[in-house]
Amino acid sequence: MRATTSVLLCALAAGALSAQAPQGDPKAAKEPKPYSPPRIFSAEQPLEITLVGPFKQLKRDRTGTTPWRPAEILYAGDSGSVRVPVRLRTRGVWRRQNCEIPPLRLNFNKDSTKKTEFRHLDRIRLVLQCRNTDDYEQYVLREYQLYRVQRQLTPLALNTRLVRVTYVDAEKKDTLAHKYGFLLEEEQDFAARLGGKVVDIKGAAGPDLDPAEDAFFGVFQYFIANTDFSVGALHNVLLFQRDTAYAPVAYDFDWSGVVNSRYAVPSPLLRIKRVTERLMRGYCTDPANFEQAFALFRAKKDAIYALYRDSFGAMLKQDYVSYTLKYYDDFYETINNPRLAKRYIVESCLGGRA
């Protein structure tokens, strides 16, 4: 299977390169339209929005391919209130079955987003609290923080924007909740921003991946104690291609040990009892690639810890901040001790599939 996957990936790369070669057709030689970054990711301060939608219907959209539902977003602009029509659809598997309001995908008409905070957007994901309590809101903030940490370490990270959302039922005009969530970049926008593409080929294993990116990916997942992913199955993983190299990109961290949500449990197939127990599930590669990843984490340690002391870090409960920084200290003790790094990471990696 690994050999077959490698052949498929190589064939895809060859096809992509041949598609870029001049064919004598003026249309084929036409330059691609330049990427226009969405305005929504140009600032870090939280955006206050009101989302008016058919939440009674959305709560019933739990299985299968769910329909798009009409809704609108309202926010305060420079010249008064701004209304942006949008369509909503529920997403996720576990969350659609277990959350009071399932997470949503937003679909915009670009003509209606001009001169708004949502211009140049087509679709985007809204990550919101699974239940309408302060604890579940904190889980969202903890996960949002991990995307900030990831961007300190690598450009191969999805963009996010924190939002404070007032949820209003369109039928009854009732306010259902007023909580923090965040907008999460769609994979096509991520790929366009970085000048590559996301490929949807399952079965990728270590030999198919860029060795340095592969090592970083595994160490990052170990750092945040995340085991809820699979590179081969593309579960909570994007496979990013630029030129002929393939890199796994991590996302969706709410089942990680750093977030430590009450609903997160490790797979019974793993040899851990709690998600806070770190377990290396990245692929094996040359030890030098792991050392390169360790060096990056050492260089970025102060910047990572500073994220928990800035204005956003102040939004997290301070006992959680203290716990998390001590939890990170344990990771640094491991990578700074050659014997422990070898035992728990370098020699505990997966030689087969993750």
C-alpha positions in Angstrom: 0.0 0.0 0.0 2.8 2.4 0.8 4.4 1.8 -2.6 1.1 2.4 -4.3 0.5 5.6 -2.4 4.0 6.8 -3.3 3.3 6.1 -7.0 0.0 8.0 -6.8 1.7 11.0 -5.1 4.5 11.1 -7.7 2.0 10.8 -10.5 0.0 13.7 -9.1 3.1 15.8 -8.8 4.1 14.9 -12.4 0.6 15.8 -13.6 0.7 19.1 -11.8 4.0 20.0 -13.4 3.0 19.0 -16.9 -0.2 21.0 -16.5 2.0 24.1 -15.8 4.0 23.6 -19.0 3.2 25.8 -22.0 1.1 23.9 -24.5 0.8 26.6 -27.2 -2.8 27.4 -26.2 -3.1 31.1 -25.2 -5.7 30.2 -22.6 -3.5 27.6 -21.1 -0.7 30.2 -20.8 -2.9 32.7 -19.0 -1.5 33.8 -15.7 -3.7 32.7 -12.7 -5.7 35.4 -11.0 -3.6 36.8 -8.1 -4.6 35.8 -4.6 -6.6 38.4 -2.7 -6.3 37.8 1.1 -9.6 38.1 3.0 -9.8 41.2 5.1 -11.1 39.2 8.0 -7.6 37.9 8.9 -5.9 41.3 8.7 -6.5 42.1 12.3 -6.2 40.2 15.6 -8.7 42.0 17.8 -12.0 40.2 18.3 -14.8 41.0 15.9 -18.2 41.5 17.4 -20.9 40.0 15.2 -24.6 39.0 15.5 -25.5 35.9 13.6 -29.2 35.7 12.9 -30.2 32.2 11.6 -32.7 29.4 11.6 -31.1 27.7 14.6 -34.1 25.5 15.3 -33.6 23.9 11.9 -29.8 23.8 12.3 -30.1 21.8 15.5 -32.0 19.2 13.5 -29.4 19.0 10.8 -27.4 16.3 12.4 -26.6 13.6 9.8 -25.8 13.2 6.1 -25.3 16.0 3.7 -27.1 18.9 5.4 -28.7 21.7 3.4 -27.6 25.3 3.3 -29.8 27.6 5.5 -30.3 31.4 4.8 -29.0 33.7 7.5 -27.3 37.1 8.0 -24.4 38.6 9.9 -24.7 42.0 11.5 -21.8 44.1 12.9 -20.9 47.7 13.6 -19.1 49.4 10.7 -17.5 52.8 10.5 -20.8 54.3 9.0 -23.3 52.3 11.0 -24.6 48.8 11.1 -23.6 46.4 8.3 -25.7 43.5 7.2 -24.1 40.6 5.2 -26.3 37.8 3.9 -24.8 34.3 4.4 -25.8 30.7 4.2 -25.1 28.3 7.0 -24.6 24.5 7.1 -23.7 22.3 10.0 -20.4 20.3 9.8 -18.4 17.8 11.7 -19.2 14.2 12.8 -19.0 13.9 16.6 -20.0 17.5 17.1 -23.2 17.3 15.0 -24.3 14.4 17.2 -23.3 15.8 20.6 -23.3 19.6 20.6 -26.2 21.9 21.4 -25.4 24.0 18.3 -23.2 22.1 15.9 -20.2 23.9 14.4 -21.0 25.8 11.2 -19.7 26.4 7.7 -20.5 29.9 6.3 -21.0 30.4 2.6 -20.9 34.0 1.2 -21.9 35.6 -2.0 -18.9 37.6 -2.9 -21.0 40.4 -4.5 -22.6 41.0 -1.1 -19.4 41.1 0.8 -17.7 44.0 -1.0 -16.5 46.8 1.3 -17.3 44.6 4.3 -15.1 42.7 6.8 -15.9 39.5 4.8 -14.7 40.6 1.4 -12.8 38.1 -0.7 -14.4 35.3 1.3 -16.3 32.4 -0.3 -16.6 29.9 2.5 -15.2 29.8 6.0 -15.7 27.7 9.1 -17.0 29.0 12.4 -15.7 27.1 15.5 -18.1 27.7 18.4 -18.7 26.3 21.9 -20.3 22.8 22.0 -22.5 23.8 24.9 -23.6 27.2 26.2 -21.4 27.3 29.3 -18.3 29.3 30.3 -16.2 26.1 30.5 -17.0 25.2 26.9 -16.3 28.8 25.8 -12.9 28.4 27.5 -12.2 25.2 25.4 -12.8 27.3 22.3 -10.3 30.0 23.5 -7.7 27.3 24.4 -8.0 25.8 20.9 -7.7 29.3 19.3 -4.6 29.8 21.3 -3.0 26.7 19.8 -3.4 28.1 16.3 -1.5 31.2 17.5 1.2 28.9 18.9 1.3 26.9 15.6 1.8 30.1 13.6 4.8 31.1 15.8 6.4 27.8 14.7 5.5 27.4 11.0 3.8 29.2 8.1 2.0 26.0 7.4 -0.9 26.9 9.7 -4.5 27.9 9.1 -5.4 31.5 9.7 -8.0 32.3 12.4 -9.9 35.3 13.6 -11.5 35.6 17.0 -15.1 36.6 17.0 -17.6 37.4 19.8 -20.9 36.1 18.5 -24.4 36.8 19.5 -26.6 34.0 18.2 -30.2 35.1 17.4 -32.9 32.7 16.3 -34.4 34.2 13.1 -37.9 32.8 13.8 -38.4 33.8 17.5 -35.9 36.6 17.6 -34.5 35.1 20.8 -30.9 35.5 21.8 -29.6 32.0 22.3 -26.0 32.7 23.4 -23.3 35.4 23.4 -20.0 33.7 23.3 -16.5 33.7 21.8 -15.8 31.6 18.8 -13.3 31.8 15.9 -13.3 31.8 12.1 -11.1 29.2 10.6 -9.6 29.5 7.1 -10.8 27.1 4.4 -8.1 24.8 3.0 -8.4 26.3 -0.6 -7.6 29.8 0.8 -4.8 28.4 2.9 -3.2 26.7 -0.2 -3.6 29.8 -2.4 -2.1 32.0 0.2 1.0 29.8 0.3 1.3 29.2 -3.4 0.5 25.5 -3.4 -2.5 23.2 -3.2 -4.1 20.8 -0.8 -4.3 17.3 -2.3 -7.0 14.8 -1.3 -5.2 11.5 -1.5 -5.5 9.2 1.4 -2.9 6.6 2.4 0.2 8.8 2.6 3.0 7.5 4.8 6.4 8.7 6.0 8.3 8.1 2.8 5.8 10.2 0.9 6.4 13.4 3.0 9.0 16.1 3.2 11.2 14.7 6.0 11.7 18.0 7.8 8.0 18.9 7.7 7.1 15.4 8.7 9.3 15.6 11.8 8.0 19.0 12.8 4.4 17.8 12.4 5.0 14.8 14.7 6.8 16.9 17.3 4.1 19.6 17.3 1.4 17.0 17.9 3.4 15.5 20.7 4.0 19.1 22.1 0.2 19.7 22.4 -0.5 16.1 23.3 -2.8 15.5 20.3 -3.5 12.0 19.2 -6.8 12.7 17.4 -5.4 12.7 13.9 -4.4 10.4 11.0 -2.1 11.5 8.1 -3.1 8.4 6.1 -6.8 8.9 6.6 -6.5 12.8 6.3 -8.3 13.0 9.7 -7.7 16.5 11.1 -4.7 16.7 8.7 -4.3 18.6 5.4 -1.8 17.3 2.8 -0.2 20.4 1.3 1.8 20.2 -1.9 4.2 22.9 -3.2 6.3 21.9 -6.2 6.9 18.2 -5.6 7.0 18.2 -1.8 4.2 17.1 0.4 3.7 18.4 4.0 1.2 17.3 6.6 -0.6 20.3 8.2 -2.3 19.9 11.6 -5.6 21.4 12.6 -8.6 20.8 14.9 -7.0 20.6 18.4 -9.9 20.5 20.8 -9.2 16.8 21.7 -5.6 17.6 22.6 -4.2 17.4 26.1 -3.4 21.1 26.1 -7.1 22.0 25.6 -8.1 19.1 28.0 -11.8 19.3 27.3 -14.0 17.2 29.5 -15.4 15.3 26.4 -12.0 14.4 25.0 -10.9 10.8 25.4 -8.1 8.9 23.7 -8.7 6.1 21.3 -9.0 2.7 23.0 -6.4 1.5 20.5 -3.7 3.7 22.1 -1.7 2.9 25.2 -2.8 6.0 27.1 -5.7 6.5 29.5 -6.0 10.3 29.3 -5.5 12.9 26.6 -3.0 14.7 28.8 -0.6 11.8 28.4 1.8 12.6 25.6 2.3 9.9 23.0 4.4 10.2 19.8 2.3 9.3 16.8 4.3 11.1 14.1 6.2 9.1 11.5 9.8 8.1 11.8 12.5 10.0 10.0 16.2 10.7 10.3 17.1 11.8 13.8 18.6 14.9 12.4 15.2 16.0 11.3 13.9 15.6 14.8 16.8 17.6 16.2 16.0 20.4 13.7 12.4 20.4 15.0 13.7 20.5 18.6 15.9 23.4 17.8 12.9 25.3 16.4 10.9 24.8 19.5 13.8 25.9 21.7 14.2 29.1 19.6 10.5 29.9 19.8 10.0 29.0 23.5 9.9 32.6 24.8 7.5 33.7 21.9 5.2 30.8 22.7 5.1 31.5 26.4 4.5 35.2 25.7 1.2 34.3 24.0 -0.1 33.3 27.4 0.8 36.6 28.9 -0.5 39.0 26.3 -4.0 40.5 26.0 -5.5 37.3 24.6 -3.7 35.2 27.2 -5.5 37.3 29.8 -8.8 36.0 28.5 -7.9 32.5 29.6 -8.4 31.4 33.2 -5.1 32.1 35.0 -5.0 28.7 36.7 -5.2 27.1 33.3 -2.4 29.4 32.0 -0.1 28.3 34.9 -1.0 24.6 34.3 -0.3 24.9 30.6 3.1 26.6 30.9 4.1 23.9 33.4 2.8 21.3 30.9 5.0 22.9 28.2 7.9 22.9 30.6 7.6 19.1 30.7 7.9 19.0 27.0 11.0 21.1 27.0 12.6 18.9 29.7 12.1 16.0 27.3 13.6 17.6 24.2 16.5 19.1 26.2 17.5 15.7 27.5 18.9 13.5 24.7 18.1 10.3 26.5 14.4 11.3 27.0 14.0 12.8 23.6 15.3 9.5 22.1 13.1 7.4 24.2 9.8 9.2 24.0 10.0 10.8 20.5 12.8 9.6 18.2 12.4 5.9 19.0 8.6 6.0 19.7 7.7 7.4 16.2 5.6 5.3 13.9 7.4 3.3 11.2 4.2 2.6 9.4 1.2 4.8 9.4 -0.2 7.6 11.6 
